């Protein structure tokens, strides 16, 4: 009888499926597709390929997460990652009998998709014709069309017959978006989809069913919880509630007040998804009662769950269109977060309340809630504010003061994004036209021109935004000043645009004549 747990069984299934679907020398690329909430199980599979285990395939897997900006830069950085990975592992490879010197290390290489593919094949040959599967997981993609053009060029790179199947590119996809399906169709025959049997919710349910729990009912509780997650994904609110009631009875018998709160929050979310706002709000209130009971018993999660119950109720009221009730709930959430204390949630509660009051036509109450958010924000560490909803709070305050001006400022960013995207696409096309062996001076010239166009677009953005800031009323300019003190020296509302080359203000070629702004400190102290 197998002793593998449900996750290990799925790793074994994917191992076998990989063998069946990819052991073909004509393959140049593979799309590994899994349910959207199961990507972490794919990560586990890749990790297992890095070690000697029963789940590892004959392929040598390399995971490269370089961000994609332009094809030529991506090619260069991928190639460098190959070299860095080889150098890191060279001592171990030498012990395994692999020659210490790899010719590609000392070559300048080519900044093209073909240059990367050739480097990968060279490494595979150096590793004694080890078949390599290179997993491309770019941290970001500047333009999907540019990335696909790069990938097409990689697929079209000629490969000697004796090296067929030596290097394969692997893309990770999810079964909902199927983002790479156009590539699969375009390269039919040389590219294949592997549908990974890695549904994490099914695995969680099996784990719960197999685990022991003694007389406490813990195993059954975990199984019911996994059932609720599966039903929630299917949009079956009644099913979530039915499973939830069984789990709630178990939690009540065992005195798990915090788990009762979690269960009612989940049921409330299911009814909200089904747009039954009354049922949803009733569940969120039950969740708060359980959370308060847990807090009174000394459970450290009780206070946080209580706050989350108020936030969830506020969202339900807002979805139903009752903005005054939403505002009251969000204010209660902010107060609960303040008591935890949890400044980020306290700020978000007040910000959400301000938005709800504004939508209800209560401008003074909206401004009062926003000021309460400022009071919370002034206690935060400087480094935490940009990572919170403080930027959105300040922007909302600007909108309350002068919505038309905010639209103009936002439109400046839209034009900048359009110009920067055009510059990037032009540069990518120019690099692509240079072919598989692009001369490095030509690439350098394209990069220099791209940097210049980025800089020009950014300077134009700053000048236009400063004109709108300079003509604003005193309160508007004070909020701008606070944003520049708390967030970024060039902050002018949302969307915020950072320097395209990640330079600080002191490094800019032409720092703009920033508007003279009021000192925001009295405003902060009076909030």
N, C-alpha and C positions, 0 to 999 in steps of 0.2 A: 504494500500500500504506500502511495506517495506521501512523503512528509513535507512536501512543499506547501507554503502558505499561498493564498490567492495571488499576491503580487508576484511571488516567484514563479507560479504557474504561468502567469501572463508574460513574464520575461522569457520563459522557456518557449512559449508559443510564438513570441515575436522572433526569437532566435531561429526557430524552425522555419517560420514564414520568410525570414530574410534569406535563408538558404534557398528555399524553393523559388522565390520570386526574383532573386538577383544574381543567381549563379549563371550568368549569361555574358559571354565576352563582347557582345554587341552593345551592351548597356553603357551609356555615357553618364546617365543621371538617374536619380531615384527621388521620388517624393514620398516621404514618410508621413502618413496622415493619421491623426488620432482625434478623438473627441476634444472639444476646446478646453474642457476642464481637466484633461488628462495629460497635459503637456509635461508635468513634473515626472510622470512615469516614463515618458520618453527620455527625459534627462537622466533618469536612473539607468535606462538601457544603455545610453551613451557612456555613462560612467563605468558600467560593467565591461564595456569594450576596452577600457583602459587597463584592466587587470586580467590576470589569468583566472578564469572562472568557467563553470559549465555553461554559462550563458553568453560567453564571448564567441564571436564569429571569427572566421579566418581573416577577415578584413582588418587592416590597420585604420582605425578611426581617428581623424583629426577634426576638432571642432574649432572653427574660426568665427569670431564674433565682430570683426572689424565693421565699423559703420560704412554704409555706402553713400558717398557724395557724388563723385564722378567715376566713370569706368576706369580711367587711367590711374587715378589715385587709389581706387579700390584694388586694382591689380597689383600695384606697387606694394601696398600695405599687406595684402594677402601673402605675396611672395616673401616679404620680410618675416611674416609670422611663421611661414614654413621654415625659414632659415633659423629663426630664434628657437623654434621647437626642436629642430635637429641639434642645434648646439647644446641646448639644455640636456638632451638625452644622449649626447655623444659618448660620455664615459661608459654608460651601460651598453650602448650599441657596439662599442669597440670590444667589450668583454664577450659579446655574442658573435664576434668575428666579422663585423662590418668595418670596412676601411675607415680610417680616421678622417680622411679628407674627402669632402664632397665638392666637386668642381663648381657647382652652382654658387657656393658661398663666395667665391672670388670673382664671379661674373657680374657685370652691371645689370643684366636682365632687361626685360622689355616691359614698359608700362602699358600692358594690354591684356585682354582676356587670354589671348593665345600665349603671351609671355608667362602668365600664371600657370596655365595648363602644362606648358612645356616644363616649367620648374617642378610641378607636381610629378610629372612623369619621370623627370630626372631623379627626383628623390626616391620614387618607387623602384627605379632601376638600381640606384645605389644601395637600397635596402634589400638587394638580391631578389628583385622582381616581386616585391611584396605588394599585393593588391591594396590600394588605398581608397577609402571612402572619406571624402572631405565634406564635413557637414558645414554648410554656409548658414549661419544664423546672424546676419548683420544686426547690430544693436539699433540701427535706424536706417531708413532708406529715404533719400532725399526726393527721388522721383521714381515711381514704379516703372514707367516706360524706359527710363535710362537703365535701370537694373536689368530689365528683360532684354534690352539690346545687348548689354554686357554678357548676359547668360547665353543668348543666341550665338554671340561670337565665340564664346568658350566651347559651345557644342559643335560649332563648325570648324574648330581648329583641327587640321589634319593630324592623324595619328597613325604611325606605322602599324601594319597588320599584326606584327609580333607583339605589339604593346596594347592590343585591343583589350579593353576591360581592366587595364592596369590602374587607371585612375577614374573614379566616379565622383560626381558632384551630388551631394545630398541636400535637399531642401525639406524643411519641416512645415507641415500644413495642418490645418484643423478641418474636421469634416463638415463644419458649418460654412466657413468662408470659402474653402477650396480656392485659395488665392492663386495657387500656382497651376491650376487646371489649364489655362491658356498655353502655358509652356509645355505641358504634357501633350496636348493636342498638336501643338506645332512640331514637336520632336517625337511623334509617335514612332515606335520601333526602337529608338535609342534611349527612351526615357520611360520609366515605369513607376506606377503608384503601388506602394505597400500600405494597405489599410491595417494599422496596428490594432490588435485586439486589447486595447488598454483603457477600457471604460473604468474610471477610478471609482465611480459610485457603485457599480456592480461589485468591484473588488472590495470596497468598504462593507457592503452588505454581506458578502461571503465571509469576510473576516469576523464580523459581528456574529454571524450564525455559528461559526466554528469555535469562537472563543468561549472559555469557561466563565462562569459568573457566580457559582455557588448558589445560595438561596437568596441573594440580594436582588436578583433580576437584572444585574448589570449587563449581561450578554444580550438579553432580550431588549433592553433599553437601547443598546447600541444598534441592534438590528432595526428596531423601529425608527430610530433616528436616521439611519441610512435609507430606509424606505421613504421617509419624508423628503429627504434630499432628492431622491429619484423622482418622486411624484411632483415635487416643486419644479424640477427641470421640465417635466411634461406639461406643466400648467394645470394640474389636476388639484384644484383647491379643496374640493370635498374629500378627495383621497388623502391629502395632507392633513386635513382636520381629523379624519377618522384614525389615521395612524397616530396622530398627535394625542388624541384622547387616551389611547391605550398607553402611550408613553407617559402621559401626565399622571395617570393612575399609579404607574410604577414609581414615578418620581415623588408623588405625594406619600405613598407608603414608606418610602425610604428617607423622607425628610430632605429631598434635594431641591430646596427652594430656588436655587440659582438655575438649575436645569429646567424647572417649570417655567421660569422667565424666558429662557432661551427657546423652549418649545412654543410658547405662546407668541413670541416674536416671529418665529418661523411661520406659524399658522396665519398670523396677521399679515405677513408679507405675501402669503399665497392668496389671501382674499383681496389684498390690494392689487395684486397682479390681475385678479379676475374683476377688478373694479367694483367690488362690493365693499364700499367704504365704511358702512356701518359695522359690518362683521369685523373688518380689519381694525377699526378703532377700539371696538370692544375687546379684542384680543390684546392689543397693545396696552390697554388699561389693566387687564388681568396680569400681563407680564410685569407691569410696574408694581402691582401688589406683591407678587412673588419676589421681585427684586428687593423691595423694602423689607420683606420678611428675612431674606437672606442677609441683608446689611445689618439688621437688628441682631441677627445671630452671630455676627462677626465675620461673615464671608466677605473677603476683600473685593470680590467681583460685584457684590450687590449694588453699591452706589453707581458703578459704571453702567450696569444693566438698567438701573432706574433712569439714568440720564438718557440712555439709548431708547428706552420706551417712550419718553417724551419727544425725542427727535423723530421717531417713527410715526407717532401720532400727528405731529406737525406736518410731516410729509403727506399723510393720508388726508388731512383736512385740506391741504393745498391742492392735492390731486382732485378733490371733490369740488373745488372752487370756493370754499369758505375760507377766505384769506384772514379774516379776523380771528377765527378759531385757530387757524394755523399759527398766526403771530403769537397768540397766548401760549400755545403749546411750545413753540420754539423758545420763548422767553423762559418758560419753566425748565426747558432742557438746559438753557444757558446757566440758570441758577444752580441746577443740579450738578452741572459740570464744574462750576466754580467751587462747589463744596467738596469735590472729589480730592484735590483740585486737578482739573484738566484744562489748562488755558486754551489749547487749540479747539476743543469742543465748545468751550464757553464762547469763544469768538465766533465760531460757526453758528452757534445757536442765536446769538444777537444779530449776526449778519442776516441769517434766514428770517428772523423776526422783522428786521428792518425792511427786507424785500416784501414780506407779506403785508406789513402795514402800508407800504407804498402802493402795492397792488390794490389794497382796500381803500385807497384815497386818503389815508391818514398820514399826511406828510410829517407833521410834528412828532407823532409817535414813532414814525420810521426814523427820523433824525435822532431821537432820544435813544432808540435801540442801537443805532450805529455808534453813537457816542459811548454807550455801555461797552460795545465791542472794542473801542479804542482804549477804554480803561483796562480791559483785560490784556490787550496787546502790549501796553506799556510795561507790563510786568515780565514779558517774555525775554529770553536771551536774544540778542541781535541776530544771531545766526539762524534762529528758529523761525523768525517772522516770514522770510521769503518762501519757506516751505509750508506755511500754513495758508489759511484763507484771508490773511491780512491784505494781500494785494487786491483781492476781489472786494473786500470790505471798503477799502479806500476808493476803488473805482466806483462802487455803488454810491458812495457819498458824492463823488463828482457828478454822477448821473442825476442825483437828486438836485444838485445845484444848477446844472446846465446840460440837459440831455443832448441838445443839438450840437453843442461844442464837443461833447464826448464822441458823437457820431463822426464829426470832422476829424478828430484826432485818430479814431479807429480807422477811418478811411485812408489816412496817411500810411498806416501800417499795412493795409491791404495793398496799396500801390507798391510799397516797398517789397512785400512778399512776391508780388507779380514780377517786379523788375529783377529781384534776386533769383527767382526761379527761371526767368528767361535767360539770365546770364549763365546760370548753371547748365541749363539744357544746351545752350549754344556751345559752351566749353566742352561738354560731354560729346556732342556731335563732332566738334572739331577734332577731338582726340580720336574718336572712332574712325574718322575719315583718313587718319594717318596710317591705318592698317595694323597688321600684326607686328610690325617692326617699327614703331614710331621713334623717330630721332629724339633723343632727350632734349636737345635745345628747343625743338618745336613744342614739346610738352611743357617745358619751362616757360616758354612764351605764352602758351595758353593759360597756364596757371597764374602768371603775372597779370594777364589781362582780366582774368576772372576776379582776382583780388582787387584790381582797380575798379571794376564795375560794382563789386560788392561795396567797396568804400564809398563810391560816388552815390549809390542808392541810399546808403546809410546816412551820409551827410545831408542828402536831400530830405530824408525823413526827419532828421533832427531839426533842420531849419524850419520845415513846415509845421512841425509840432510846437516848436518854440513860439511861432507867431500866434498860434491859437492859445497857448498858455499865457503869453504876455497880455493878450486882450481880455482876459477873464476877470471876474469879480474877485474880491479879496479872499472870501472863504474858499473859493475854488483853488486859488493860487496857494493858499495855506495847506490844503490837503495835498496838492502837488509837492509842496516843500516837505511835508511829512513823508511822502512816498520816497522822495530822494534821500531823506535822512535814514529811513528804516530799510529801504529795499535796494535802490540803485541810484547812483548820482544822475542818471539821465531818465529816470522814471517819469512818464507823462500819462499814466493811465494804462488801461488794457486795450488791446494786447500789447504787452511789453516786448520790445525788440532789443536784444543784446547785440553787441558788436559782432559782425559776421565772422571776424577772425579772432574772437575771444580776447580782444585787447581791452585793457583798462583805459579810463579816460586820459590818463597821463601819456598813453601811447598813441592816441589818435593823431592822425595827420593834421586835421583841421577841427579842433574842438570848437563847437558852436558858441555863440555869445548867449549863454544861458540867461534866461530872464531873472531879474532880481525878485526874489520871493520873500514873503514875510517869514519871521522866525516862528516855526511851528510849536516851539516849546510851551508858550502860554496856552495855546489851543489844547495841547495834550494834557497839561496840568489842570485845565478847567473842565475837561471832559467828564 
